[in-house]
């Protein structure tokens, strides 16, 4: 979804789904002339986006926090020079150059961005050492749902492509829809509470359906990482204004 922003005004991206925020702010920075700036407002610390900008464009990103905390994080972004980075290769949806990121932030930036990737797309990681801990988390949390492929594996340089696999099929026969609800009238915190309560309330073999005003895929990946109960996530409608999802609690 391409959105045209007025760069003379603060850009409030909180009203858009996370994946739309990233796509459009990346495009805005790519088109930004040298020494020009824009200001955007987010509902959480957008530091992973800063590292994504740097990974793609090089060390040419001015990043100034104007407000921190709560549900209003305001940042001024400035293009300091023309791009110095390698940019995105064909078939790559995003790049994370871990050589320019403190190691204690690797998990935050990689999995934050991975959670917003669409199925069938690929992230490229570049690192000076093998990111073993990152790989193990992918094995533990996303086994059978991603592909980890080394493009280059030599001392001092590792290039890895991580593809989010396209998943189909229920993997189990029979389920009963026991609850349906619309989260659109509620704020984000209430929406999450409604979702988790609905999942807690159903039994294996039961399902609920909910309606949202944007793609709730980040919630899927949060559930994937945290839930002890196996589940299946099925889209019944996929936008642009109405997103309807069926969630089935699978039998172990």
C-alpha positions as CSV (number, residue, x, y, z in Angstrom):
1,X,0.0,0.0,0.0
2,X,1.7,3.2,-1.2
3,X,0.9,6.3,0.9
4,X,1.8,9.8,-0.2
5,X,2.9,11.9,2.8
6,X,3.2,15.7,3.2
7,X,6.8,16.0,4.4
8,X,6.1,19.5,5.6
9,X,4.0,18.0,8.4
10,X,4.7,15.4,11.0
11,X,3.9,12.0,9.7
12,X,1.8,10.0,12.1
13,X,2.2,6.4,11.1
14,X,0.4,5.0,14.1
15,X,-2.8,4.7,12.1
16,X,-1.2,2.2,9.7
17,X,-0.4,-1.5,10.0
18,X,3.3,-2.0,10.9
19,X,4.3,-3.5,7.6
20,X,2.8,-0.4,5.8
21,X,4.7,1.9,8.1
22,X,8.1,0.3,7.2
23,X,7.4,0.1,3.5
24,X,6.4,3.7,3.2
25,X,9.0,5.2,5.5
26,X,11.7,3.3,3.6
27,X,10.4,4.7,0.4
28,X,10.3,8.2,1.8
29,X,14.0,8.0,2.9
30,X,15.1,6.5,-0.4
31,X,13.5,9.5,-2.2
32,X,14.7,12.1,0.3
33,X,17.2,14.7,-1.0
34,X,20.5,15.3,0.8
35,X,20.2,17.6,3.8
36,X,16.4,17.2,3.8
37,X,14.4,15.8,6.8
38,X,11.1,14.4,7.8
39,X,9.5,13.8,11.2
40,X,7.4,10.8,12.0
41,X,5.4,9.6,15.0
42,X,5.3,6.0,16.1
43,X,3.6,4.1,19.0
44,X,6.9,2.4,20.1
45,X,10.6,2.9,19.8
46,X,11.3,2.6,16.0
47,X,15.0,1.9,16.5
48,X,14.9,-1.3,14.2
49,X,13.9,1.0,11.4
50,X,17.0,3.1,12.0
51,X,19.2,0.0,11.6
52,X,17.3,-1.0,8.5
53,X,17.9,2.4,6.9
54,X,21.6,2.2,7.7
55,X,21.8,-1.4,6.4
56,X,20.4,-0.4,3.1
57,X,21.8,3.1,2.6
58,X,24.9,3.1,4.7
59,X,26.0,5.5,7.4
60,X,24.1,8.5,5.9
61,X,21.1,8.6,8.3
62,X,20.6,11.4,10.8
63,X,18.3,10.1,13.6
64,X,17.1,12.5,16.3
65,X,14.5,11.7,19.0
66,X,12.2,14.6,19.6
67,X,10.0,12.6,22.0
68,X,10.5,9.2,23.7
69,X,8.2,6.9,25.5
70,X,4.6,6.0,25.9
71,X,2.6,5.7,22.7
72,X,4.2,8.8,21.1
73,X,7.8,8.4,19.8
74,X,8.7,11.3,17.6
75,X,11.8,11.1,15.4
76,X,13.4,13.5,12.9
77,X,15.2,11.6,10.1
78,X,17.7,13.5,7.9
79,X,19.6,12.3,4.8
80,X,23.2,13.4,5.5
81,X,24.7,12.2,2.2
82,X,23.9,10.2,-0.9
83,X,23.5,6.5,-0.2
84,X,26.7,4.5,0.4
85,X,25.1,1.1,1.0
86,X,24.7,-1.8,-1.4
87,X,20.9,-1.4,-1.5
88,X,18.5,-4.3,-1.9
89,X,19.3,-7.1,-4.3
90,X,16.7,-8.7,-6.5
91,X,14.5,-11.0,-4.6
92,X,15.4,-9.5,-1.2
93,X,12.7,-7.6,0.7
94,X,14.9,-6.2,3.5
95,X,18.6,-6.1,4.6
96,X,20.0,-6.2,8.1
97,X,23.7,-5.5,8.2
98,X,24.6,-6.8,11.7
99,X,28.2,-5.5,11.3
100,X,26.8,-2.0,12.0
101,X,24.5,-3.0,14.9
102,X,25.5,-3.7,18.5
103,X,25.3,-7.4,19.2
104,X,22.9,-6.9,22.1
105,X,20.4,-5.5,19.7
106,X,20.6,-8.2,17.0
107,X,17.6,-10.2,18.3
108,X,15.4,-7.1,18.6
109,X,16.0,-5.8,15.1
110,X,16.0,-9.1,13.3
111,X,12.8,-10.5,14.8
112,X,11.0,-7.2,14.9
113,X,11.5,-6.9,11.1
114,X,10.9,-10.6,10.5
115,X,7.5,-10.3,12.2
116,X,6.4,-7.8,9.5
117,X,7.7,-9.7,6.5
118,X,5.1,-11.2,4.2
119,X,5.2,-14.9,3.5
120,X,7.4,-15.8,0.5
121,X,9.8,-12.8,1.1
122,X,13.4,-12.9,2.1
123,X,15.6,-11.1,4.5
124,X,19.4,-10.8,4.0
125,X,21.6,-10.8,7.0
126,X,25.3,-9.8,6.9
127,X,27.6,-10.4,9.8
128,X,31.3,-10.8,10.7
129,X,30.6,-14.0,12.7
130,X,28.0,-16.7,12.4
131,X,24.8,-15.5,14.2
132,X,24.4,-18.8,16.0
133,X,21.9,-17.5,18.6
134,X,19.7,-16.0,15.9
135,X,19.7,-19.2,14.0
136,X,18.8,-21.3,17.1
137,X,15.8,-19.0,17.8
138,X,14.6,-19.6,14.2
139,X,15.0,-23.3,14.7
140,X,13.2,-23.3,18.1
141,X,10.3,-20.9,17.1
142,X,9.9,-21.2,13.3
143,X,11.0,-24.7,12.4
144,X,9.3,-25.8,9.2
145,X,8.1,-22.2,8.5
146,X,11.3,-20.6,7.3
147,X,14.4,-21.4,5.1
148,X,17.8,-20.4,6.4
149,X,20.4,-20.4,3.6
150,X,24.1,-19.4,3.7
151,X,25.0,-17.4,0.6
152,X,28.5,-16.8,1.9
153,X,30.3,-18.5,4.9
154,X,33.9,-17.5,5.3
155,X,35.9,-16.2,8.3
156,X,34.9,-12.6,8.9
157,X,31.9,-12.6,6.5
158,X,28.6,-14.4,6.7
159,X,25.7,-13.7,4.3
160,X,22.5,-15.4,5.1
161,X,19.1,-15.4,3.4
162,X,16.1,-16.1,5.6
163,X,12.9,-16.8,3.7
164,X,9.5,-16.8,5.4
165,X,7.8,-19.9,3.9
166,X,4.3,-19.8,2.5
167,X,2.2,-22.1,4.7
168,X,-1.0,-23.8,3.6
169,X,-3.3,-26.5,5.0
170,X,-4.9,-27.0,8.3
171,X,-2.8,-29.9,9.3
172,X,-5.7,-31.4,11.2
173,X,-9.3,-32.5,10.4
174,X,-12.3,-31.0,12.1
175,X,-12.9,-27.9,14.2
176,X,-15.8,-26.0,15.6
177,X,-16.0,-22.2,15.6
178,X,-17.2,-21.2,19.0
179,X,-16.7,-17.4,19.0
180,X,-16.7,-14.5,16.6
181,X,-15.9,-10.8,17.4
182,X,-14.9,-7.5,15.8
183,X,-11.9,-5.7,17.3
184,X,-12.1,-2.6,15.2
185,X,-14.0,-0.4,17.7
186,X,-11.3,-1.0,20.4
187,X,-7.9,0.5,21.0
188,X,-4.8,-1.7,20.3
189,X,-4.3,-2.8,23.9
190,X,-7.9,-4.0,24.2
191,X,-7.7,-5.8,20.9
192,X,-4.8,-7.8,22.1
193,X,-6.5,-8.7,25.4
194,X,-9.6,-9.8,23.5
195,X,-7.5,-12.0,21.2
196,X,-5.6,-13.7,23.9
197,X,-8.7,-14.2,26.1
198,X,-10.5,-15.8,23.1
199,X,-7.6,-18.2,22.5
200,X,-7.4,-19.1,26.2
201,X,-11.1,-19.8,26.3
202,X,-11.2,-22.3,23.4
203,X,-10.3,-26.0,23.6
204,X,-8.2,-28.0,21.2
205,X,-10.3,-28.6,18.1
206,X,-12.2,-25.3,18.6
207,X,-11.7,-22.0,16.8
208,X,-12.7,-18.4,16.9
209,X,-12.9,-15.8,14.2
210,X,-12.1,-12.0,14.5
211,X,-12.3,-9.0,12.3
212,X,-9.6,-6.3,12.2
213,X,-9.0,-3.1,10.1
214,X,-5.5,-4.1,9.0
215,X,-3.4,-7.3,8.6
216,X,-2.8,-8.6,12.2
217,X,0.2,-10.7,11.0
218,X,2.5,-9.3,13.7
219,X,0.2,-10.8,16.3
220,X,0.5,-14.1,14.5
221,X,4.3,-14.1,14.9
222,X,4.0,-13.0,18.5
223,X,1.7,-16.0,19.2
224,X,4.1,-18.2,17.2
225,X,6.9,-17.2,19.5
226,X,5.1,-17.3,22.8
227,X,2.2,-19.8,22.6
228,X,2.6,-23.2,24.3
229,X,-0.5,-24.5,22.4
230,X,-0.2,-25.3,18.7
231,X,-2.6,-23.3,16.5
232,X,-3.5,-22.6,12.9
233,X,-4.1,-19.1,11.5
234,X,-6.3,-18.9,8.4
235,X,-7.3,-15.7,6.5
236,X,-11.0,-15.6,5.5
237,X,-10.7,-12.0,4.2
238,X,-7.6,-10.1,3.3
239,X,-8.3,-6.3,3.1
240,X,-7.9,-3.7,2.1
241,X,-10.4,-2.5,4.7
242,X,-11.6,-5.7,6.4
243,X,-9.3,-8.5,7.6
244,X,-11.0,-11.6,8.9
245,X,-9.0,-14.4,10.5
246,X,-9.9,-17.8,11.9
247,X,-7.7,-19.1,14.7
248,X,-7.8,-22.8,15.5
249,X,-6.3,-24.4,18.6
250,X,-4.8,-27.6,17.3
251,X,-4.7,-30.9,19.1
252,X,-1.2,-31.8,20.4
